[in-house]
Amino acid sequence: MALSLQNAGAPALISLTSFGNAEVRRHGQLYFAQLSHRAGANGYEVREELLLNPAEELPALAAYGRDHQLDLVYSCPQPLFAIDGSLNTAAVQHAIAASHTLGATWLKMSIGGFASQSVAHSAQGFAALKSAIDGAGLTLLIENDQTSAAGTVQALQRFFAAADAAGLVLPMTFDMGNWHYLGECALQAAQLFGSRVAYVHAKGVQRLPAKWVAVPLAESAAAWRAILRALPSDAPRAIEYPLVGDDLVAVTQQELAVLRDATALQAKAS
């Protein structure tokens, strides 16, 4: 299942955390969803961890997206598998219900404690997960996060191999920046997982003395253009790095243009 194509090229979305957690909590995600739309984004990714009143916010975000024919993604921070390696059924049911309230057909989660005991133990949950996702009419996107259990190449290869073998073929959210936090090569990961990638978190990274930080693509220390070229050119991309400035609409417009220009060049070359 693919997100709708509203403009030429792959849809360009905004992950609403890009505007800063404190600011988003202060103004609400609807405010920044509206700002993103005014700046020309094709849609937005709603972040559960930044919802203060989901019962009110999600329907409002759903109505705005529906009225303006925007693409909506629901991001759930709760992992698919618990610490003991079993399927986190409550989290899956919660995330599906929230996605339905939002009107999103794409749900993003990480694998959490998959295979913390054994692959066989965790794989017992695949049948229930497949039934839940199929019955919900959703596409579940698996993201590489910043944990060693759910964000390394090895951990994700192990998960996808087991899920594929169980008849549960899941697409991936490829976060361009998260690999660096774990010492992984993002370009190698793009080459390994590219055929499975259906959604991209576009971000640049820079190394500070104590940690990596997310930055705009043009300021990245990583070969972000090469990484994007290794991913499907029609996969929707969401900005997920700080958008800061006195004129946030203008800043967002500029960053969307950078992303779209790179996507257009990639599509032309392919």
N, C-alpha and C positions, 0 to 999 in steps of 0.2 A: 504494500500500500504506500503511495507517495502523497506528500502534501500537495495541495493544489498549486498550480503555477499561475501567478497573477501578473507578473512582469516578465520580460525577457530574461532568460537565464534561470538558475536555481533560485528559489525564494530566499530572501534574506530576512531573518528574524532578529529580535533582540531578547536575550535572556535578561529578565527584569532586575536581576541582581547586579547588572552592570552599572546601575545608577547609585550603587552604594547601599549597604544594608540599612544604615541609620536613616538615610534619606527616604528609602522605600518604605520603611516602617512609619516614618513621620507623615508622608503624604499618601501612602497606600499604593498598591500595584496598579489600580485602575488609572491613577494620575499618570504613571509612567507608561502604561499601555497606550493611553491616548497620545502622549508625547511621541512615542515610538511611531505610531501611525501617522502623525502629522509630519514626522521626519521622513516618511516614505517606506517604513518597514512593511513587509508582507504579513507580519504576525508577531507573536510574542510567546515567550516561555514563562509560565507562571511558576513561582517558587513557593513550595509549601512552607518552607522554613521562615518565609517573610510574611505569611498571612497572619494577621492579628485577629480577624473575625471571619473565618472561612464561610460561615453560613450566609453572611452578607456579601463578602467580597467575590466569591466564586460566581454566583449568579450575575453580578454586575459585570464582571469580566467576560462572562459567557455572552451576555446580551450585547456588549460593545463589539466583541469579535464577530458575532453573528450579523449584527447590523452593518458592519463594514467588510464582511466577507474575508476575515483574517484567519490565518493559520494559527492554531493554538496547540501548545505542548504543555503537559503537566509534568513537573519535576517533583518527584517524591524522594526525600532524603532517607527514608527508611529502607533498609536493604531487603533484597529478595530472600536471603537465607540468614537465619539467626546464628548466633555465636556457636551453637552446638551443631551447626551444619544442616539443620532441618529447614524446610520451607517455612518462611515467615507468613503463614496464611493470613493472619490478621492484618499485616501490612499490605499484602496484595489486595485483599478485599477493600481496605480503606482507600488505597490508591485508585482502584477502579471506580469506586463510588465518587471520589473527588474529581476524577477525570470526566465522568459522566455529568456531574454538576457543571463543570467548566465547559462542557461541550467539546472537549479535546478527543481526538482519535489516536493521539500519540501519547504514550506514558513512558517516562524515563526513570529508570532505577539502576542501581548497581547491584552486584551479585552478593555482596556482604560476606557471610561466613561459609560460602559454598566450599565443600570438601575439607572443612576444618577437622572432621573426623576421617572421612573417606569419600571418594567420589561416589561409590555405590550407595552410601548412606544418604547423601544429598540427592542423588538421582531418583530416589524414591518419591521425591516431591514433584517430578516433572509432569506426571500425568495430571495431577491436580492443578498445576500451574497452567498447562495447556488448556484444560477444560475451562478454567476461569477466564483466561484471555480470549479464547475463541468465543465463549458465551457472552463476553462483554463487548465484542465487536471492536476491540482495541488492538493497536500495534504496540507491543512492548519493546522498548529500545534499551539495550544494555550499555551502560556507560562505563568507561574506564575512570575510576575515581583516583584519589590520592593515597590509597592504602595499599600495602603490599599484598593483602589478601584478595583485593578486587581491582587492582589497577596495574598489575604487571602483565607483560606479554604472556608469561608462563601461566599465570592464574586464569587469564581470559581464554587462552588456547585450550586449557583443560576444561573449562566450563563449556565453551562452544562445542567442543568435540563430544562431550557427554550429552549435551542437549540435542545435537544433531542426531546422534545415535538413537536417542529416545523419540525421534520424530518431531522434536520441537526446534524448528529453525528460526532463530531470533536475529533480527537486524541489530545494528550497533550504533550508538552515539559515540563518535570519535572526538574526544576532547584533546585538541592539539597541544595544550599546555601541560596537562596533568602528568604525562609521561616523564617530563623533566624532573618533577618532584621526587620521582622514584628511581632516578638514574637510568631511565630507559631511553632508547633512541626513538624519537617520534617518527622520523622518516622510515625507519625499519618497521615500526608498528603499522604505519600507513600502508606499506607494501604488503605486509602480512594479512591485515584485516580489511584492506580496501574493498574487496568484492562484497563484504558484508555491511559496509558502512551505508547508512541511510540518512544520517543527520550528523552535522558537524558543529562542534563548539569551536568557533574560530577565536583564537587568542594568541597574542605574542607573549614571550616571556623574557625576563631579564634576571640575572643572578645578583642578588645582594649578598653581603658577607655571610649572613646566616640562613638565607632562604631564597627560593625562587619567588618571583612575583609576576602577576599578569599585567601586560602592557598592550597598548594598541599594536596592531600588526606591523605597521611601519617602523616601530621602535624595537622590534623583537631581535633578540640575539640568536634566535633559531632561524633555520632556513624555511620560513613559513610558506613561501611560494612553492618550494619543492614538495613540501608536505601536502599542500592543497592539490598539487598536480597528481599526486599518488592516490587521491581519493576521487570517487565518482563526481564528475562535473555537474551532474543534475541533482546531487544530494543537497537538500536545504542546509543553509549555514546560519548559525545564530552567533551574533557578537556576544562574547562573554569576557569582557575586560572593562576596566573602569572608563566610564564616559563622564567626563568632568569638564565644567566650563561655565562661564557666565551665561552663554546662550546654548542651552543643552540641545535644542532642536537643531541648531546649526552644527554643533559637534557631532550629533548622531547622524545627520545627513552626510557629513564629510566621511565618517567611518563606514557608513553603508556604501558610499561611492567607492572607497578603497576595496572593500570586500567584493562588490559587484564587478568592478573593473578586473580584479584578479580572476574571478569566476568566468567572466566573459572571455578573457585571454585563454584560459584553460580549455573552455568549450570549443573555441576556435581552433586550438592546436590539436584537439583530439579527433 
